Amino acid sequence: MVRVDDRRDPDDPSLAENVYEGLVSLILSNELPADARVNINALGKRLDVSPTPIREALTRLEDAGLVRKTHLKGYRTTPVLTARELADLYDLRLLLEPVSARRAAERATAAEREALAAELHRYAHAPRSADLTDYARFSQHDALLHQLIARASGNIAVARALERTHFHLHAFRLAYDVETGEATLEEHVRIVETILSGDGDGAEAAMAQHLRTAQERLASRTRG
């Protein structure tokens, strides 16, 4: 169970950050399901903190698109994306991420290249089952790798926008398809190898193909 130590100064920024990360974890693990009412007092007890840092975290989560606030009704987690919303989101990613991969190949610093290589090697095998703990690690790796590429492009605004799109995809990722896990990692290898070799054309093409394939995988689940 996620818990946060509340014995520190309530104005301590690390407390606010820990509460925020705790709530993100609850949402991404589906312990706070999609389109569910958020009970601030219950969350405070669950995380062992006062309501104040919970409210502060919810404001940040609203900005990230993970919760919505309704006047006089409080907060709810956002609903699962519709097929149309999913398509729109991938349209955005296809506009931004292939170019970001190209820029990363052209501009990444030695430290950024090292971080990309380390993250790729850190997660060499996909989960063999739909166990939530294993999948959570896989999902974190996937999101982090894409974030590292976006940051290495040198465009912070794009990196922040893409981080938000990964949050929105969490509900679909929870329905993990074991058969496609290794394929996803193979696609990651192709993207990172082209970036590390400085191949801008190859990085752009590899990222575009990865996103189109990932979109089809998710769309096939919604067609069920």
Order of alpha helices (4+ residues) and beta strands (2+ residues): alpha-alpha-alpha-beta-beta-alpha-alpha-alpha-alpha-alpha-alpha-alpha
